[in-house]
Amino acid sequence: MRIEKKVWPEYFQKILDGDKTFELRLADFECKPGDILVLREWDPRTKQYTGRVIEKKVTYVLRTKDVKFWPKEDIEMYGFLIIGFR
């Protein structure tokens, strides 16, 4: 399946440069390994697409609502880090 999503310029460039190898998204759509993520650069100031597009093959999907590794108070205080690696 091909999934199209908007990406703000600063994140698009990091993906293009190979520095950002993950996406954090609201889980309001289906996605599985093997799907193609079509990322279209979107400028939130102009509310327009820039014309730049990059396609990435999905290799891993973590879907979660409730993370129980840490106490709720710690999560509220610190939040989460999403760490990508190769």
C-alpha positions as CSV (number, residue, x, y, z in Angstrom):
1,M,0.0,0.0,0.0
2,R,1.1,3.6,-0.6
3,I,0.5,6.0,2.2
4,E,0.8,9.8,1.6
5,K,1.7,12.2,4.5
6,K,2.7,15.8,4.9
7,V,6.1,16.6,6.4
8,W,7.3,20.0,7.5
9,P,10.5,21.3,5.7
10,E,12.9,20.9,8.6
11,Y,12.0,17.2,9.0
12,F,11.8,16.6,5.3
13,Q,15.4,17.8,4.9
14,K,16.6,15.6,7.7
15,I,14.9,12.6,6.1
16,L,16.4,13.5,2.7
17,D,19.9,13.8,4.3
18,G,19.5,10.4,5.9
19,D,19.7,11.8,9.5
20,K,16.1,11.0,10.4
21,T,15.2,7.4,9.9
22,F,11.8,7.3,11.7
23,E,8.4,9.0,11.8
24,L,6.2,9.6,14.8
25,R,2.6,9.8,13.7
26,L,-0.9,9.7,15.2
27,A,-2.0,6.1,14.7
28,D,-5.2,7.1,12.7
29,F,-4.3,5.1,9.7
30,E,-3.2,1.5,8.8
31,C,0.5,0.9,8.1
32,K,2.6,-2.2,7.9
33,P,6.1,-3.3,6.9
34,G,6.4,-3.3,3.2
35,D,4.1,-0.3,2.6
36,I,5.5,2.7,0.9
37,L,5.4,6.0,2.8
38,V,5.2,8.9,0.4
39,L,6.3,12.0,2.2
40,R,5.4,15.3,0.7
41,E,7.1,18.5,2.0
42,W,4.5,20.9,3.3
43,D,5.2,24.4,4.4
44,P,2.9,25.3,7.4
45,R,3.5,29.1,6.9
46,T,2.3,29.2,3.3
47,K,0.0,26.2,3.8
48,Q,1.2,24.7,0.5
49,Y,3.2,21.8,-0.8
50,T,6.8,22.7,-1.9
51,G,6.9,20.1,-4.6
52,R,9.5,17.9,-3.0
53,V,8.6,14.3,-2.4
54,I,10.5,11.4,-1.0
55,E,9.4,7.7,-0.8
56,K,10.5,5.3,2.0
57,K,9.7,1.7,2.5
58,V,8.3,0.9,5.9
59,T,10.4,-1.6,7.7
60,Y,8.9,-1.6,11.2
61,V,5.7,-0.3,12.9
62,L,5.2,0.1,16.6
63,R,1.5,0.9,17.4
64,T,0.8,1.7,21.0
65,K,-1.7,3.6,23.1
66,D,-0.6,2.7,26.6
67,V,3.0,2.3,27.6
68,K,3.4,0.8,31.0
69,F,7.1,0.7,31.4
70,W,7.2,3.9,33.5
71,P,4.8,5.5,36.0
72,K,2.3,7.9,34.6
73,E,3.8,10.7,36.7
74,D,7.2,10.2,35.1
75,I,5.7,10.2,31.6
76,E,3.8,13.4,32.4
77,M,7.0,15.0,33.7
78,Y,9.5,13.9,31.0
79,G,7.5,12.7,28.0
80,F,8.9,10.2,25.5
81,L,12.0,10.1,23.3
82,I,11.7,8.3,19.9
83,I,15.1,7.0,19.1
84,G,16.0,5.9,15.6
85,F,19.0,3.8,14.8
86,R,20.6,1.9,11.9
